[in-house]
Each structure stands twice: as structure tokens, then as C-alpha cells.
Amino acid sequence: MAAVLARVHATLTELGGLSLSGLGDADVTKVLDELTTESSRLTRQVCRAAAEADQRRLGDATGARHTHQWWAGRSRYTHAEAARLTKLGRAFEDDLHAPTGQALADGRIRVEQARVIVAAVDAIPLSVKTSDGTTRIIDPSARTQARDHLLNAADEHDAKALRRLGRRILEIVAPELGEAQEAATLAREEARADAGAEFTMRDDGEGRCHGSFVLPSHNGAMLWRHLQALANPARHTDDELRDEHGSWKPLRRRMGEAFIEYIERYPTDATPQTAGVNATIVITMTLEQLLGEHATALLDDGTRMSAAMARRLSCEAGIIPVVLDGEGRVLDMGRTRRLFTKSQRIALGLRDGGCTARGCETTASGCHAHHDDPWSNGGSTDLTNGRLLCPRHHRLAHDPRYAKTVHADNQVTFHRRT
């Protein structure tokens, strides 16, 4: 064994010393294909050694609770990855999964494919309850058939596609029971997803919120589709798709900006009520703060934002400005109708055609309805006081660092104040 490992070390060292820059495209492709195969073969041997170490309980010598804990400390693998490889190695010791291990050793499949195949075969139940309430025993040979079918499919499908196929493998090897099994599996998964739904969010005190959530898959897909639609490059100009340094914004940033737009544009008449009041953020400021260029506003949760941001959000978001006089008495809590109606939005779209900032090509569907005379400053919500602006130019319209000029053709331009 020592001699074999020495040759492996020597071969890898020799390979690392070879230059790839002088190879043609076909040769680089061949090298990549060969090394991918050899990587799979080597991983199988890693799994075999991990399974042997687990059988011998080598971790006991250091007091480790599990072999993978001991191995992770030696290898600098994460505990999770060490556990996955050890588990896979133990599975290959079973006669049912030995052919899958051999396929990995031969380089036919990749380690993720092997994990999927083992998991799909193990997930086949001993019996299935049918729609008429009777229990049907599944022939043990179904597992062997499922394994062989997935191994053959692995020649053309990656691990993700194999996982989808594995979820319905019983329909192939035992079609008379497959639908009942899938229904039972989906019911369990949906119940688990509903019971495990959670949402956490925290403010870092520096102007940003961080959070995480767990949702049922179909709700996650719905949210992703909504944000993708808002982040669609077709809705934005080149300037909006570039960051402050002129580079293209990565998808994660565009999706983050889409999430902001999703929150700000949520219909206020659809928000739930608590004690008869919509879930609306209330901003408190004095009249001087509302009109000032360098002022702040107080939110009802104790945090603050710039007056410019408050004025922008007053156009469309679920925010109500409460304006106070010098004595702290309420001067104005907003008017009954703050947002443009659907009919008004359609009319603005027909009139403006899209963003009214000169040179902007954002279509009407990607624009906000903006009040020329700010709603927070007494402006009315009507067509003569409204115009369409894309999210970027809507921000500029409320940014005190920029001045806006409305031209005779109803187009607007912005320039930075000196």
C-alpha cells in the first residue's frame, strides 16, 4: 500500500509540474475530462478508507464521538463533508450499493451522483398504502432495478437531474405503486415544510438589515419568480445595470434591489391590519425637516432615515408621513388617497410611454409613479402632477444632491447641485 501511495504522490507531483499553456484546446479538454474521471476514482478510495476507519472506530483513540469528527480534525474537511463521505463509504459496503461504488471507482459517475443514487434506492419503502387503503408489499428486487436504472441514467444526467428522477423511480420499477408512493412522499415533505417555516431578521445598527428564512419550495419558487421579473435586465437601462464603478452588477445585487422594490411597491390596500390599522410604517418629522435638504425623519420603530428617502417613499411605498409643528402637534397625517390608481397608472403609461428622464428607455411597467409636487409637500395625486420614473431616476428626483428640470416636452433631466 505504501508503494502504491508513493506512486500516486509521484504521479501527481509530476502532473503538477507540467504546463498546460502550450496545449491546444482539444488537449486541454482531454486533460480536464481525464482528471475529472480520476478524481472520482480517487474519491471512491477515500470513501473506502473512511469506511474502514469507521469500522475500526479509530476516533475512539482521541475520544471523538464519531469517526468523521476525528477525520475532519485530521483532514480539515468540514464535519459535514467528512460525515457524508464516511456514510457513502459505509453504504458501498452493502451488496445493494456495491455496484454504485464500483461505478465511482471506475470513474463512470461522480461522487454527487453516487450520493443521489444511494439515497434514492434507500428511500424506496418496504410497503406502500394504496388509495383504497390496502397495504402493498414492494418486491425487494425493485431496489436493484432502481439502482441499475439510475446508474444507466447517470451516463446522461447530472446529480440534480438524477435526484428528480430518483424521486419518481418507483413509477419506473413498480408503476402500479409509484403514484401512491409519490403522493405519500409529497404529503410528508409538505407537512415538514409547513412545520419548519421560519423567518429571522436583525438590524445591524449601521443602516442595513440581515435575515434568513425557510419556506416551502413552492413559496420560494414564487418569490424567486417575482424578484426575477423585477430584476429582469429588459426592465432596466445599462446605467441601472451598472454599479457605482461602472461594472455590471452581479445577479445577487440585482435580486437584492428587486427585493427592495418588491417591498416598497407592495399594494398598501392589500396589507393586513392590526387593531384596524394597515401594516404601515409611520414617519414623524417637523415641517422644516420635511422641506429641508439635510434633515432626518423618525420612524415609529425608533430608527431614522433621511428626509429625502422619506419623501421618495411617500410616493409609492407603505409609508405615511406625520408632520409636526414646532410644538410637536400633528399638522398633517397625509391625505386619503396617496397612491395613483390603476387607471391613473395606465393613463400615465399611455401618456409618458415609460420613464420620462431624458435618454432613459425603461418601459412603463418598470416605472414608479412620481409626484412632481411631492405628495409629502401637499402635492395632489392626479395626472397633471404625476409622471413615470424608473427606480433609479425616482431616487434622483428625491435626492437633495440633484436638481431636476422639467422641459417643454415633459422630459426631465438631472444635474448634480454645485
N, C-alpha and C positions, 0 to 999 in steps of 0.2 A: 504493500500500500504506500509506503514511504517513497519507493522508487517511482510509482505512478504519479503521485502528487508532485514529486520533483520535476518530472517531465512536463506536467501541466504548468507549473510555475515557469519553467524554462521556455515553454512554447508561448505563454502569454507575454513574457518579457521580450522575447524575440519579435512577437507580433507588434508590441507597443513601440518597438524601435523602427518599424517600417513606416515610410512616408506614404500618405495617400494622395498627396497633391499631384504626383506625376501620373496617376491612373486616369484612364478615360471614364466617362460616365457609366458605361456598361460594367466596367471593372469595380467601380465604387458600389454600384448596385449589387453586384455579386458578393462583394465583401460584407455588405450590410445584411444580405439575406443569409449568408453562411454564419455570421456571428449571431444573428437572431436565433437560428436553429441551435447553435452550440450553447447559447445562453440558456435555452430551455432544457437542453440535456444536462447542463451543469446544475441547474436548479433542481432537477429530479434527484441528483445525487446529494444535494444539500438537504432535501426533504428526507431522504433515506437515512442520512447520518443523524438528523434531528429526531427521527422516529426511534432510532436505536438508542440515542441518548435518553430519550423519554422512557423507553422500556427499562433501561438500567437505572433510571431515577438519579442521574448524575447531579442534578441540582441539590439533592439531599446533603451533599458534602459541604455546601455553603449555607444550608438552611433555607434555600429558596422554596417558596410554596409550590412552584411549578417549574418544569424543565425550561419552558420558554422564558421564564423570568431570569433564570440562570444564564441561558443562552443570550438573551438580549443584553445582559451586562457585559458579556464577553465580546459580542459581535457589534455592539452599538446599533443593532436593529431596534426599532421600537418594540415594546412588548406586544402590541397588536400584530405586527408583521411576523415576529418570531412565533407567536401563537398560531397564526394562520398557516405558516409553513410546517410547523410541527404537526398540526392537525391534519394537514394534507398528507404528510408523510405517513402518519398512522393509518389514514384511510387507504393508502396504497397497499398496506399490508393485508387488507381484506381481499379475498379472492374476487369479490364482486368488482372492486375498483382496481385490481392489478392491471388489467388491460389499459386503463386510463393512465396509470403510472408508466406503463411501458411506452405508450404513445408520447408521453412527455420525455421519456428517456431517449426515444428515437428522434426527437425534435419535430414530430408531426404536429403537436399542439403547443400552446403557450400555457404558462402557469395559471393565468386567469381563466383560460378556457377549461383547464383541468378542474379548478375550483368549482366552476359553474356546473360541469358535468357531474361531479361527485355530489354536489348539493341537490341537483335536480333528481338524481337517482335516489338519494336518501329520502327525498321528500315524498316519494310515492308511498301512499299509506298501505297498510295491510288489508284494509277493507274500506268500502265506500257505502254511505247510506243513499239510496236512490230516492227519486221523487215520490214513489209510492210508500216510502217508509221502511222498506226492507233493506237489510244489510247484505252486500255482495262482497265475497272474499276475492281479492285480487291475486291472480296466479303469480307465484314468485318469479316465473320466467319473464314477467313484464319488466322487471328491473334490468335484466340482462338485455332485453330488446331495446329498452330505453337508452341504456349505456351505449350500445352499438350504434343506434341511430344518431345519437348526439356526437359520437366520435366521428362518424362519417360526415355529419353536417359541419363539424369543426374545420373541414378542409376548405369551406367556403364562407363560414360565418365567424365573426369575432365574438368575444366573450359577451358583449351586450346583446347581440342578436341571438346567441345561444341561450342566454338567460330567458329571453322572451319565448323561445322555442321550448325550453325546459319546463316553463310554467304550464304548457299545454301538451306535454309529452304523452300524458295518459290518453289523450284523444287519438294518438297515433298507434300506441301499442295495445290499448284497450278502449276502442272508440265507444263501446256501449256504456262505459263508466266515466269517460273523460269529462263530459259536461257536468255531471253531478259533482265530481271532484273539484272541477274549476269553480263551480258555484260555492261550494263549501269553503274553498281556499279564499275566494274573494270576500266572502262574508266575514271570515276571521280577520283578514287584513284590514277591511273597512272598519270593523269594530275596534281593532287595535289602533288604527289611525285616529279615529274619533276620540278614543280614550286618551291618546297621547298628544293631542293638540296643545300647543303652548306658545306663548309669546312673551318675550322679555325685552325691555328697553331701558337704557340708562343715559342720562345726560352727563357728559364729561366735564361740564363747567367751563368749557372753552368754546362754546358755540356749536357743538356737534352732539348728536345722539348716536348711540350704538345699540344694536339689538340683534336678536336671533329669533327664529320661530320654527315650529314643527307643524306642518299641515298635512291633511290627506293629499295624496298625489294629485287628484283631480282639481282640488282647490289651488295647489301650487301651479298646475298647468294653466289654470285660468288666469292667475296673477301674472305669470310669465308672459302669456299671450297679450294681456292688457299692456304691460310695460313694453313689450317688444313693439306693439303698434305705436306707442308714444315715442319710442326711441328710433323708429324707422327712419333711416337716412333720407328717404324721399320726402319726409316732412320738414327737413331742415336744410339750410343753406350750408355751403362749405365753411363759412365763418363759424357757424354754430357747431359744426362737427370738429372744430379745432380747439385746442386748449389755449391757455394764456401765452404759450411759447410758440404757437403756430403748428404744433404737431397734432396728428389725428388723435382724437380722444379714444381710449380703449373702450371696449364694449361695457365693462363694469362701470365706468364713469357715466356713459350714456344711459345705462339702465338706472343708475342712481338718480340722474337728473330726471329721467322719466318717472321714477317713483315720487320725486318731489312734485312734479306736475300732476301726477295722479292724485296726490293728497290735496294739493291746492285747488284742483278743479272739481273735486267731488261735489255733486249737487247738494247744496245746503238744504233743499226741501226733502232730501232723502235721508238726512242724518237722523239717527234715533234720538228720542227725547228722554231726559231725566228730570223729573219734577216739573214737566211741562215746558222745558227749555231744550232746544236743539243742542247737540254736542258741538258747541261753537266756542272758539277762543275769543275772549274779550280783551281788548287793548285799552288801557287807560292812559290818557295824555292831556296836557293842557292845550289850549288853543295855540299858544306860542310854540309849543313843541310840535303840534300838528303841521304848522306852517313853516317851521324852521328847517334849515338845510342841515344843521349839525345838531340834531336832537335825538333823544331816545324815548321809547314808549315802554310802559309796564304792562306785562301780560298778567292774566288773572292767576297764573300758577307761580307768580313771583319772579319769573325770568324777564329779561329785557330784550328789545330789538330796536333797530334804528327806526326813526320816524319815516325814512324813505321806504324801508321794507314794509312798514305798516300801511303806507299809502298805496303801495303796489298791491299788497294782498287784499286791500279793501275793494279792489276792482272785481275780483272773482272768487277769492278763497273764502272759507268759512270763518271769517273774522269780522267782528263788529267793533268799530272804534267808539269809545265813550269819551267825549270831550268835556273837560272840566274847566271852570273859570279859575281865577286866581285864588278863590276861597275853597276850591275843591268841590264845588257844586256842579252837578251834571248840566251841561249846556245842551248836549245833543247825544242821542243814542242811535243815530242813523235813521234812515227813512225805511218805510215798509218794504219797498222794492229796490234792492241794491243791484242784483244781477240782471243782465239782459235776458229777456225771454227767448225761447226757442225761435219764435217768429222774428224777433229782432235780430238774432244771430244770423238767420237765413237772409234777412234783408241786408245786413252788413256784408255778408259774403257776396251777395249779388252786386252790391254797390262797389265794394272795395276789391273784390277778386282775390284777396289774400292779404299778406302783410303790407301795410301802407308805408313802411320805411323804404325810401328810395333805393332801388337796387336789390331789395330782398325778394326772393322768389318762393317763399313759404306759402303754401296754399291755404285757403280759408280754414280747412279742417284742422290745421296745425296752429291756428292763431288763438289768442285771447281777445276778448272784447274789452277795450280800454276806454276810460272816460277822459276826454280831452281836458275838461274842467273836472278835477278829481272829485269822485263821489265823496271822499272824506272831507272835501272842502266845500261841500254844498252842491256839487255838480249833479245834474239830473241824469237819470238812466233813460235816454232816448237816442234816436238815430242821429240827431244833429250834434249830440255831444259824444258820440261813440265812434270808434274806429277799430279796425283789426290790426293787431301787432303780434308778431311771433314772440315766443317766450323771451328770446334774447333782447329784442327791441322793447318789449314790455318792461324788462328790467331797466333798460337805459332810460325809458320815459320817466321812471321814478327814482333814478339815480341822481342825487344832487350834484354830482360831478359833471353831469352832461346837461346841455341846453338843447331844447327841441324847437325846431322851426317847422311850421305848417305852411306849405306852399299852395299856390292857387289851384293846382291840380289835385289837392288833397293828399299829396305825398308829404312825408315828413323826413327831415334829416336831423342828425345829431352831431354835436361837436363838443369836445371837452372844454369846460369852462377854464379860463385862464386865472 
